[in-house]
Amino acid sequence: MPAPEPLVAAFVAKWAGSVARTTVDNWVAGLSFWHTINGAPWNGARMLRIVCTAVAKTAPSAKPKRSPVTVEHLFALRKGLDLTNSFDAAVYAVACVAFWSCRRLGELVVPSTGKFDPERHVARSATVRFRSLPDGSEYAVFHVPWSKTTKQLGVDVIITEHRDPTSAVVALRHHLQANAAVPPSAPFFAFESTDAQGWSPMTRDWFIRRCNGVWAAEGLGELTGHCFRIGGATELLLRGTNPDIVAVQGGWKSRAFLEYWRKIESVLPLFISKSFDHSRLQLVTDSMSSFKKKYNL
């Protein structure tokens, strides 16, 4: 210490063609800050700037944006899955809850068989509160013990009735009835099976593969688990839902939701369908501008 500029430049140059300029800038900023807090001079100067510029020119092409899950995808699942089958009933429930509640898939399913952790994953013993609103619509709530943002405090998953054929409340009720024999100690979205214990956990891989299998048969492209969260948030905004409500639904703080909005903006053109025109997109943009001003973001 301090790190010689040629050494730092050589390290950066090694990653040419493999990483983006923003990644390199974050690395360099971290190294500079480390020198500062340790009272050492930072030698990053002309040589390092030239190498960083060269790395930017050789950065790999950005990955094409994946389309979000849309209601059309949910309709395809409703049509293509056999909802009399315990596994398919669980798949459909996970899909509808993840989409309409804007939840991370990791909050609903387990990573793999044998990886269920009751301190991190919701169990079948979780209390599900079904309630009715004055207008007759239903909602349900259950608690997940751990989330990416709240850690061990967990989060309440709020499932609201949107008077849509792909209702998450209806799908959840059906899953609980179709898999009534699953014991309280099993994962929440476990399903009855021919396994020796009489049930199997819903894993992320099984869920994604089943969904993509149905979508492929319908001529829809393959998607990832995260596409449910961004798709649900976008759908709610396009339906005129207040951004504050969407933020609460997905468990975002105001600033975090504004940052997430930038991701949503990038997929809005992919979201255009018969249901939404450009005037609706403008309405969403205006509502998010108001949201930004409200919180001085």
C-alpha positions in Angstrom: 0.0 0.0 0.0 -0.5 2.3 -1.8 -1.3 0.3 -4.9 0.9 1.3 -7.8 -1.1 2.7 -10.8 0.4 0.1 -13.3 -0.8 -2.7 -11.0 -4.4 -1.3 -10.8 -4.4 -0.7 -14.5 -3.2 -4.2 -15.3 -6.0 -5.6 -13.1 -8.6 -3.6 -14.9 -7.2 -4.5 -18.3 -7.5 -8.2 -17.5 -11.3 -7.8 -17.5 -11.5 -6.1 -20.9 -14.3 -7.6 -23.0 -15.8 -9.3 -19.9 -17.4 -6.6 -17.9 -19.2 -3.3 -18.4 -17.7 0.2 -17.7 -20.0 0.6 -14.7 -18.5 -2.5 -13.1 -15.0 -1.2 -13.5 -16.0 2.2 -12.2 -17.4 0.6 -9.0 -14.2 -1.4 -8.5 -12.0 1.6 -8.9 -14.2 3.7 -6.6 -14.0 1.0 -4.0 -10.2 0.8 -4.2 -9.9 4.6 -4.0 -12.2 4.7 -1.0 -10.2 2.0 0.7 -7.0 4.0 0.2 -8.7 7.1 1.6 -9.9 5.5 4.9 -6.5 4.0 5.4 -4.7 7.3 4.9 -2.8 6.2 1.8 -2.4 8.2 -1.4 -4.4 7.1 -4.4 -2.3 6.8 -7.5 -5.1 6.4 -10.1 -4.4 8.9 -12.8 -4.0 9.2 -16.6 -2.9 5.5 -17.2 -5.9 4.2 -15.3 -8.3 6.5 -17.0 -7.0 5.4 -20.5 -7.4 1.7 -19.5 -10.9 2.3 -18.2 -11.9 4.0 -21.4 -10.5 1.1 -23.4 -12.4 -1.4 -21.3 -15.6 0.6 -22.0 -15.1 0.2 -25.7 -14.7 -3.6 -25.4 -17.6 -4.1 -23.0 -19.8 -7.1 -23.9 -23.1 -6.3 -25.6 -26.0 -5.8 -23.3 -28.3 -8.8 -22.9 -31.6 -8.4 -24.7 -34.4 -7.4 -22.3 -36.6 -10.3 -21.4 -40.3 -9.7 -21.8 -42.2 -9.6 -18.5 -44.9 -12.1 -17.5 -48.2 -10.7 -18.6 -51.9 -11.6 -18.0 -51.7 -13.4 -21.3 -49.1 -15.7 -19.8 -51.4 -16.3 -16.8 -54.3 -17.1 -19.2 -52.1 -19.6 -21.0 -51.3 -21.3 -17.7 -55.0 -21.4 -16.8 -55.7 -23.0 -20.1 -52.7 -25.3 -20.4 -52.4 -26.6 -16.8 -54.5 -29.5 -15.5 -55.9 -27.8 -12.4 -57.3 -31.2 -11.2 -53.6 -32.2 -10.8 -52.1 -31.4 -7.4 -48.8 -30.2 -8.9 -50.4 -28.0 -11.6 -52.7 -26.5 -9.0 -49.7 -25.5 -6.9 -47.9 -24.2 -10.0 -50.8 -22.0 -11.0 -51.2 -20.6 -7.4 -47.5 -19.7 -7.2 -47.7 -18.0 -10.6 -50.8 -15.9 -9.8 -49.6 -14.9 -6.3 -46.1 -14.0 -7.6 -47.6 -11.9 -10.4 -50.5 -10.1 -8.7 -48.7 -9.7 -5.3 -45.4 -8.6 -7.0 -43.4 -11.0 -4.9 -40.0 -12.5 -5.4 -40.2 -16.2 -6.4 -37.8 -17.1 -3.6 -40.4 -16.0 -1.1 -42.8 -18.6 -2.3 -40.9 -21.7 -3.4 -37.8 -23.5 -2.2 -34.5 -23.6 -4.0 -34.4 -27.3 -4.4 -35.6 -30.5 -2.7 -34.2 -30.9 0.7 -33.5 -27.2 1.0 -36.6 -26.2 2.9 -35.7 -24.0 5.9 -38.7 -23.0 8.1 -36.8 -19.9 9.3 -36.5 -18.6 5.7 -39.4 -20.3 3.8 -43.1 -20.2 4.5 -44.6 -23.4 5.8 -48.0 -24.9 5.2 -48.8 -24.1 8.9 -48.8 -20.4 8.1 -52.1 -18.7 8.9 -53.9 -17.5 5.8 -56.4 -14.8 6.5 -59.2 -14.5 4.0 -61.2 -11.3 4.2 -63.9 -9.5 2.3 -64.0 -5.8 1.4 -67.2 -3.7 1.5 -67.6 -4.0 -2.2 -67.6 -7.8 -1.9 -64.1 -8.4 -3.3 -61.8 -10.7 -1.4 -58.2 -10.5 -0.3 -55.9 -12.9 1.6 -52.8 -12.4 3.7 -50.1 -14.8 4.9 -46.7 -14.1 6.4 -43.3 -15.2 4.9 -40.6 -15.5 7.6 -37.7 -14.0 5.6 -37.3 -11.7 2.6 -34.4 -10.1 0.8 -35.0 -6.7 2.2 -36.5 -7.3 5.7 -34.4 -10.4 6.5 -35.6 -12.2 9.6 -38.5 -9.8 10.1 -40.2 -11.4 7.1 -43.1 -9.8 5.1 -46.8 -10.1 4.8 -47.9 -11.3 1.3 -51.0 -9.5 0.4 -53.2 -11.1 -2.2 -55.9 -8.8 -3.6 -58.8 -9.8 -5.8 -58.7 -7.9 -9.1 -61.9 -9.3 -10.5 -59.7 -11.0 -13.1 -60.1 -14.6 -14.4 -56.6 -15.3 -13.1 -57.5 -14.3 -9.6 -54.7 -15.1 -7.1 -57.2 -15.4 -4.3 -59.1 -18.1 -6.2 -55.9 -19.8 -7.2 -54.7 -19.9 -3.7 -57.9 -21.3 -2.3 -57.8 -24.0 -5.0 -54.2 -25.0 -4.1 -55.0 -25.3 -0.4 -58.0 -27.5 -1.2 -56.3 -29.6 -3.9 -53.4 -30.2 -1.6 -55.2 -30.5 1.7 -53.3 -33.6 2.7 -49.9 -31.8 2.8 -48.8 -31.7 6.5 -48.3 -28.4 8.3 -44.5 -28.8 8.5 -44.2 -28.9 4.7 -43.4 -25.9 2.5 -46.5 -23.7 1.8 -46.8 -24.5 -1.9 -45.9 -28.2 -1.5 -48.2 -30.6 -3.4 -49.5 -34.1 -2.9 -47.4 -36.7 -4.8 -46.5 -40.3 -5.0 -43.4 -39.7 -3.0 -42.9 -41.9 0.1 -43.9 -39.0 2.4 -47.0 -38.3 0.3 -46.0 -34.8 -0.9 -43.2 -32.9 -2.6 -41.9 -29.3 -2.2 -42.5 -26.9 -5.0 -39.0 -26.0 -6.2 -38.0 -23.1 -8.3 -36.7 -25.3 -11.1 -39.9 -27.4 -11.3 -42.1 -24.3 -11.3 -40.1 -22.5 -14.0 -39.9 -25.6 -16.2 -43.6 -26.3 -16.0 -44.5 -22.7 -16.8 -42.1 -22.5 -19.7 -43.4 -25.8 -21.0 -47.0 -24.5 -21.2 -45.8 -21.1 -22.7 -43.8 -22.9 -25.4 -46.8 -24.8 -26.4 -48.7 -21.5 -26.7 -45.9 -19.9 -28.8 -44.8 -17.7 -25.9 -41.1 -17.3 -25.1 -39.3 -18.7 -22.1 -39.1 -16.4 -19.0 -37.4 -16.3 -15.7 -38.7 -16.1 -12.1 -38.1 -12.4 -11.8 -40.3 -11.7 -14.8 -43.4 -12.3 -12.5 -42.5 -9.4 -10.1 -41.8 -6.8 -12.8 -44.7 -8.0 -14.9 -47.2 -7.8 -12.0 -46.0 -4.3 -11.0 -46.3 -3.1 -14.6 -49.8 -4.6 -15.0 -51.0 -2.9 -11.8 -49.6 0.5 -12.9 -51.2 0.2 -16.3 -54.5 -0.6 -14.7 -54.3 2.8 -12.9 -53.3 1.5 -9.5 -51.7 4.3 -7.4 -47.9 3.8 -7.3 -48.0 4.0 -3.5 -50.3 0.9 -3.5 -48.0 -0.9 -5.9 -45.0 -0.1 -3.7 -46.7 -1.5 -0.6 -47.9 -4.6 -2.6 -44.4 -5.5 -3.6 -42.7 -4.4 -0.4 -40.7 -1.5 -1.8 -39.7 1.6 0.0 -40.4 4.8 -1.9 -36.8 5.3 -3.2 -36.4 1.6 -3.9 -39.6 1.6 -5.9 -38.5 4.6 -7.9 -35.3 2.8 -8.8 -37.4 -0.3 -9.7 -39.5 2.0 -11.9 -36.5 2.6 -14.2 -36.5 -1.2 -14.9 -40.3 -1.1 -15.6 -39.8 1.8 -18.0 -37.4 -0.3 -20.0 -40.0 -3.0 -20.5 -43.1 -0.9 -21.1 -42.7 -1.0 -24.9 -42.7 -4.8 -24.6 -45.9 -4.7 -22.6 -48.1 -3.1 -25.2 -51.1 -5.2 -26.1 -54.7 -4.9 -27.1 -55.5 -3.8 -23.6 -53.2 -0.8 -23.3 -52.5 2.0 -25.6 -49.9 4.8 -25.5 -52.3 7.1 -23.6 -52.3 4.6 -20.8 -48.5 4.5 -20.8 -48.5 8.3 -20.5 -50.8 8.1 -17.6 -48.4 5.7 -15.8 -45.5 8.0 -16.6 -47.3 11.0 -15.2 -48.3 9.1 -12.0 -44.7 8.1 -11.4 -43.6 11.7 -11.9 -46.1 12.7 -9.2 -44.8 9.9 -7.0 -41.2 11.2 -7.4 -42.2 14.7 -6.5 -44.3 13.5 -3.5 -41.2 11.9 -1.9 -38.7 14.5 -3.1 -36.8 11.8 -5.0 
